[in-house]
Amino acid sequence: MGDSGVVARLGNMKALLGIVAGAGASYGLYKLISREGKRRNKKKATLTLFLLSGIYLYCTIFDDCTQPLVWSDICAYNVSALLIHQNLIREFDGIHIISAFLSDPATEVKIQTLNALNNLCMNIQNQEQIKIFVPRVLELIEMSPVNSELQLGALRLLTNLSVTDKHQHLLKGAVTLLLSLLVVSNETLQVQTLKVLVNLSSNPDMIDDIVQAPASVMLLFDKRTAPAVLLRLLTFVGNLKAWRPSAQVAEELRRKQDGLFRVMLDESSQLHGRLLQLLSHPDAEIQAQVARVMT
């Protein structure tokens, strides 16, 4: 490509970055990556900083602030700009450049990267590029401390990516991980994990993989479980119980002693007794959901 082509491309990139400037992830990534950039290849750091930080005017204003900046304040700053102009971000390979920071050694860089990708994931076309990084996102969930912001950010991204059934197959191998996370995590993470599982369980093509997973969530069917968690857990089970396997498939599933089908869905499952107890739950919505699951 000649010099004129490079100049034209850079001109287009600058126009794109001016649009991206309002994105919620702009400043948080700018501050973090600028520190890392000093230790990296100067050319690559400059390009990436430019893409992720947007208009330098915003960065200058933020740098002049004497008070510490809270990420949530920056995240609320003109997010609509990112949502409106996502096609340009995709066209200029911005998604791949941003996604590269999922492997950054700094935890907060990874968190802010997940936040940016989560915004981008609201665009269906962007999901075609973001889906490539699902294995890395799952790895972050598995390797990060339980109840960490990193896990939460990764689950939020998977929730948006699994709203439709187009990319749900990418999470087939993650069902056991998600079910295990339910048992050890706090309410916030449980709710987010269940959002993903409910999405998956609404797809008949995913049920076969779900019912073969180890059933590690039985203890959550209890009056002491947070209502927000219990409601989503009941929705998840309701989706599974709507599935009708053939007699041959059901018999094969019964052979797995700790499998979700035998423990929770079979006629003689342990779940029935726990659901009976939940019929007297003080929350009327939970009572109604239990009744629907049992019918």
Contacts in CASP RR format, 6 or more apart in sequence:
PFRMAT RR
TARGET T0000
AUTHOR 0000-0000-0000
METHOD contacts of the structure
MODEL  1
MGDSGVVARLGNMKALLGIVAGAGASYGLYKLISREGKRRNKKKATLTLF
LLSGIYLYCTIFDDCTQPLVWSDICAYNVSALLIHQNLIREFDGIHIISA
FLSDPATEVKIQTLNALNNLCMNIQNQEQIKIFVPRVLELIEMSPVNSEL
QLGALRLLTNLSVTDKHQHLLKGAVTLLLSLLVVSNETLQVQTLKVLVNL
SSNPDMIDDIVQAPASVMLLFDKRTAPAVLLRLLTFVGNLKAWRPSAQVA
EELRRKQDGLFRVMLDESSQLHGRLLQLLSHPDAEIQAQVARVMT
1 9 0 8 1.000
12 92 0 8 1.000
13 50 0 8 1.000
13 51 0 8 1.000
13 92 0 8 1.000
16 85 0 8 1.000
16 88 0 8 1.000
16 89 0 8 1.000
16 91 0 8 1.000
16 92 0 8 1.000
17 50 0 8 1.000
17 51 0 8 1.000
17 53 0 8 1.000
17 54 0 8 1.000
17 55 0 8 1.000
18 54 0 8 1.000
18 55 0 8 1.000
19 81 0 8 1.000
19 85 0 8 1.000
19 88 0 8 1.000
20 26 0 8 1.000
20 51 0 8 1.000
20 54 0 8 1.000
20 81 0 8 1.000
20 82 0 8 1.000
20 85 0 8 1.000
20 88 0 8 1.000
20 89 0 8 1.000
21 53 0 8 1.000
21 54 0 8 1.000
21 55 0 8 1.000
21 57 0 8 1.000
21 58 0 8 1.000
21 81 0 8 1.000
22 54 0 8 1.000
22 58 0 8 1.000
22 77 0 8 1.000
22 78 0 8 1.000
22 79 0 8 1.000
22 81 0 8 1.000
22 82 0 8 1.000
23 54 0 8 1.000
23 78 0 8 1.000
23 79 0 8 1.000
23 81 0 8 1.000
23 82 0 8 1.000
23 116 0 8 1.000
23 119 0 8 1.000
24 74 0 8 1.000
24 75 0 8 1.000
24 76 0 8 1.000
24 77 0 8 1.000
24 78 0 8 1.000
24 79 0 8 1.000
24 82 0 8 1.000
24 115 0 8 1.000
24 116 0 8 1.000
24 119 0 8 1.000
25 52 0 8 1.000
25 75 0 8 1.000
25 82 0 8 1.000
25 98 0 8 1.000
25 112 0 8 1.000
25 113 0 8 1.000
25 115 0 8 1.000
25 116 0 8 1.000
25 119 0 8 1.000
26 52 0 8 1.000
26 53 0 8 1.000
26 54 0 8 1.000
26 58 0 8 1.000
26 74 0 8 1.000
26 77 0 8 1.000
27 53 0 8 1.000
27 58 0 8 1.000
27 59 0 8 1.000
27 62 0 8 1.000
27 69 0 8 1.000
27 74 0 8 1.000
27 77 0 8 1.000
28 69 0 8 1.000
28 71 0 8 1.000
28 74 0 8 1.000
28 112 0 8 1.000
29 52 0 8 1.000
29 53 0 8 1.000
29 98 0 8 1.000
29 101 0 8 1.000
29 109 0 8 1.000
29 112 0 8 1.000
29 113 0 8 1.000
29 116 0 8 1.000
30 49 0 8 1.000
30 52 0 8 1.000
30 53 0 8 1.000
30 54 0 8 1.000
30 59 0 8 1.000
30 62 0 8 1.000
31 62 0 8 1.000
31 69 0 8 1.000
32 106 0 8 1.000
32 108 0 8 1.000
32 109 0 8 1.000
32 112 0 8 1.000
33 45 0 8 1.000
33 48 0 8 1.000
33 49 0 8 1.000
33 52 0 8 1.000
33 53 0 8 1.000
33 101 0 8 1.000
33 104 0 8 1.000
33 109 0 8 1.000
34 49 0 8 1.000
34 53 0 8 1.000
36 45 0 8 1.000
36 104 0 8 1.000
36 106 0 8 1.000
36 109 0 8 1.000
37 45 0 8 1.000
37 49 0 8 1.000
38 45 0 8 1.000
47 97 0 8 1.000
48 97 0 8 1.000
48 100 0 8 1.000
48 101 0 8 1.000
51 94 0 8 1.000
51 97 0 8 1.000
51 98 0 8 1.000
52 97 0 8 1.000
52 98 0 8 1.000
52 101 0 8 1.000
52 116 0 8 1.000
53 59 0 8 1.000
62 69 0 8 1.000
62 74 0 8 1.000
71 112 0 8 1.000
75 115 0 8 1.000
79 119 0 8 1.000
82 89 0 8 1.000
82 116 0 8 1.000
82 119 0 8 1.000
82 120 0 8 1.000
83 119 0 8 1.000
83 122 0 8 1.000
83 123 0 8 1.000
86 120 0 8 1.000
86 122 0 8 1.000
86 123 0 8 1.000
86 125 0 8 1.000
86 126 0 8 1.000
87 123 0 8 1.000
87 125 0 8 1.000
89 95 0 8 1.000
89 120 0 8 1.000
89 126 0 8 1.000
90 120 0 8 1.000
90 123 0 8 1.000
90 125 0 8 1.000
90 126 0 8 1.000
90 129 0 8 1.000
95 117 0 8 1.000
95 120 0 8 1.000
95 126 0 8 1.000
95 129 0 8 1.000
95 130 0 8 1.000
96 129 0 8 1.000
98 113 0 8 1.000
98 116 0 8 1.000
98 117 0 8 1.000
98 120 0 8 1.000
99 113 0 8 1.000
99 117 0 8 1.000
99 129 0 8 1.000
99 130 0 8 1.000
99 132 0 8 1.000
99 133 0 8 1.000
99 136 0 8 1.000
101 109 0 8 1.000
101 110 0 8 1.000
101 113 0 8 1.000
102 110 0 8 1.000
102 113 0 8 1.000
102 114 0 8 1.000
102 133 0 8 1.000
102 136 0 8 1.000
102 137 0 8 1.000
102 140 0 8 1.000
103 110 0 8 1.000
103 136 0 8 1.000
104 110 0 8 1.000
104 113 0 8 1.000
107 150 0 8 1.000
110 140 0 8 1.000
110 150 0 8 1.000
111 149 0 8 1.000
111 150 0 8 1.000
111 153 0 8 1.000
114 137 0 8 1.000
114 140 0 8 1.000
114 150 0 8 1.000
114 153 0 8 1.000
114 154 0 8 1.000
114 156 0 8 1.000
114 157 0 8 1.000
115 153 0 8 1.000
117 130 0 8 1.000
117 133 0 8 1.000
117 157 0 8 1.000
118 153 0 8 1.000
118 156 0 8 1.000
118 157 0 8 1.000
118 160 0 8 1.000
120 126 0 8 1.000
120 130 0 8 1.000
121 127 0 8 1.000
121 130 0 8 1.000
121 157 0 8 1.000
121 160 0 8 1.000
121 161 0 8 1.000
122 160 0 8 1.000
124 164 0 8 1.000
127 161 0 8 1.000
127 166 0 8 1.000
127 167 0 8 1.000
130 157 0 8 1.000
130 161 0 8 1.000
131 161 0 8 1.000
131 167 0 8 1.000
131 170 0 8 1.000
134 158 0 8 1.000
134 161 0 8 1.000
134 167 0 8 1.000
134 170 0 8 1.000
134 171 0 8 1.000
137 154 0 8 1.000
137 157 0 8 1.000
137 158 0 8 1.000
138 154 0 8 1.000
138 158 0 8 1.000
138 171 0 8 1.000
138 174 0 8 1.000
138 177 0 8 1.000
140 150 0 8 1.000
140 151 0 8 1.000
140 154 0 8 1.000
141 151 0 8 1.000
141 154 0 8 1.000
141 155 0 8 1.000
141 174 0 8 1.000
141 177 0 8 1.000
141 181 0 8 1.000
142 177 0 8 1.000
144 150 0 8 1.000
144 151 0 8 1.000
144 154 0 8 1.000
145 151 0 8 1.000
146 181 0 8 1.000
146 184 0 8 1.000
146 185 0 8 1.000
146 189 0 8 1.000
147 185 0 8 1.000
147 186 0 8 1.000
147 188 0 8 1.000
147 189 0 8 1.000
151 181 0 8 1.000
151 185 0 8 1.000
151 189 0 8 1.000
152 188 0 8 1.000
152 189 0 8 1.000
152 192 0 8 1.000
155 189 0 8 1.000
155 192 0 8 1.000
155 193 0 8 1.000
155 195 0 8 1.000
155 196 0 8 1.000
156 192 0 8 1.000
158 171 0 8 1.000
158 196 0 8 1.000
159 192 0 8 1.000
159 195 0 8 1.000
159 196 0 8 1.000
159 199 0 8 1.000
161 167 0 8 1.000
161 170 0 8 1.000
162 168 0 8 1.000
162 171 0 8 1.000
162 196 0 8 1.000
162 199 0 8 1.000
162 200 0 8 1.000
163 199 0 8 1.000
165 202 0 8 1.000
165 203 0 8 1.000
165 205 0 8 1.000
165 206 0 8 1.000
168 199 0 8 1.000
168 200 0 8 1.000
168 203 0 8 1.000
168 205 0 8 1.000
168 206 0 8 1.000
169 205 0 8 1.000
169 206 0 8 1.000
171 178 0 8 1.000
171 196 0 8 1.000
171 200 0 8 1.000
171 206 0 8 1.000
172 206 0 8 1.000
172 209 0 8 1.000
173 209 0 8 1.000
175 197 0 8 1.000
175 200 0 8 1.000
175 209 0 8 1.000
175 210 0 8 1.000
175 213 0 8 1.000
176 213 0 8 1.000
176 214 0 8 1.000
178 193 0 8 1.000
178 196 0 8 1.000
178 197 0 8 1.000
179 197 0 8 1.000
179 213 0 8 1.000
179 214 0 8 1.000
179 215 0 8 1.000
179 216 0 8 1.000
179 217 0 8 1.000
179 260 0 8 1.000
180 214 0 8 1.000
180 216 0 8 1.000
181 189 0 8 1.000
181 193 0 8 1.000
182 190 0 8 1.000
182 193 0 8 1.000
182 194 0 8 1.000
182 197 0 8 1.000
182 216 0 8 1.000
182 217 0 8 1.000
182 220 0 8 1.000
182 233 0 8 1.000
183 216 0 8 1.000
183 217 0 8 1.000
183 219 0 8 1.000
183 220 0 8 1.000
185 193 0 8 1.000
187 226 0 8 1.000
187 228 0 8 1.000
187 229 0 8 1.000
190 220 0 8 1.000
190 226 0 8 1.000
190 229 0 8 1.000
191 228 0 8 1.000
191 229 0 8 1.000
191 232 0 8 1.000
194 229 0 8 1.000
194 232 0 8 1.000
194 233 0 8 1.000
194 235 0 8 1.000
194 236 0 8 1.000
195 232 0 8 1.000
197 210 0 8 1.000
197 232 0 8 1.000
197 236 0 8 1.000
198 232 0 8 1.000
198 235 0 8 1.000
198 236 0 8 1.000
198 239 0 8 1.000
200 206 0 8 1.000
200 210 0 8 1.000
201 207 0 8 1.000
201 210 0 8 1.000
201 236 0 8 1.000
201 238 0 8 1.000
201 239 0 8 1.000
201 240 0 8 1.000
202 239 0 8 1.000
204 243 0 8 1.000
207 239 0 8 1.000
207 240 0 8 1.000
207 243 0 8 1.000
208 249 0 8 1.000
210 240 0 8 1.000
210 260 0 8 1.000
211 240 0 8 1.000
211 243 0 8 1.000
211 245 0 8 1.000
211 253 0 8 1.000
211 259 0 8 1.000
211 260 0 8 1.000
211 261 0 8 1.000
211 265 0 8 1.000
212 253 0 8 1.000
212 256 0 8 1.000
212 259 0 8 1.000
212 260 0 8 1.000
212 261 0 8 1.000
213 259 0 8 1.000
213 260 0 8 1.000
214 258 0 8 1.000
214 259 0 8 1.000
214 260 0 8 1.000
215 258 0 8 1.000
215 259 0 8 1.000
215 260 0 8 1.000
215 262 0 8 1.000
215 263 0 8 1.000
215 264 0 8 1.000
217 233 0 8 1.000
218 263 0 8 1.000
218 264 0 8 1.000
218 270 0 8 1.000
218 271 0 8 1.000
218 274 0 8 1.000
220 229 0 8 1.000
220 230 0 8 1.000
220 233 0 8 1.000
221 230 0 8 1.000
221 233 0 8 1.000
221 271 0 8 1.000
221 274 0 8 1.000
221 275 0 8 1.000
221 278 0 8 1.000
222 274 0 8 1.000
222 277 0 8 1.000
223 277 0 8 1.000
223 278 0 8 1.000
223 281 0 8 1.000
223 282 0 8 1.000
225 233 0 8 1.000
227 283 0 8 1.000
227 285 0 8 1.000
227 286 0 8 1.000
230 278 0 8 1.000
230 281 0 8 1.000
230 283 0 8 1.000
230 286 0 8 1.000
231 285 0 8 1.000
231 286 0 8 1.000
231 289 0 8 1.000
234 286 0 8 1.000
234 289 0 8 1.000
234 290 0 8 1.000
234 293 0 8 1.000
235 289 0 8 1.000
237 264 0 8 1.000
237 265 0 8 1.000
237 271 0 8 1.000
237 293 0 8 1.000
238 292 0 8 1.000
238 293 0 8 1.000
240 260 0 8 1.000
240 264 0 8 1.000
240 265 0 8 1.000
241 265 0 8 1.000
241 293 0 8 1.000
243 265 0 8 1.000
245 253 0 8 1.000
245 261 0 8 1.000
250 261 0 8 1.000
250 266 0 8 1.000
253 259 0 8 1.000
253 261 0 8 1.000
253 262 0 8 1.000
253 266 0 8 1.000
254 261 0 8 1.000
254 262 0 8 1.000
254 266 0 8 1.000
256 262 0 8 1.000
262 269 0 8 1.000
263 269 0 8 1.000
263 270 0 8 1.000
263 271 0 8 1.000
264 270 0 8 1.000
264 271 0 8 1.000
265 271 0 8 1.000
272 294 0 8 1.000
275 290 0 8 1.000
275 293 0 8 1.000
275 294 0 8 1.000
278 286 0 8 1.000
278 287 0 8 1.000
278 290 0 8 1.000
279 287 0 8 1.000
279 290 0 8 1.000
279 291 0 8 1.000
279 294 0 8 1.000
280 287 0 8 1.000
281 287 0 8 1.000
281 290 0 8 1.000
END
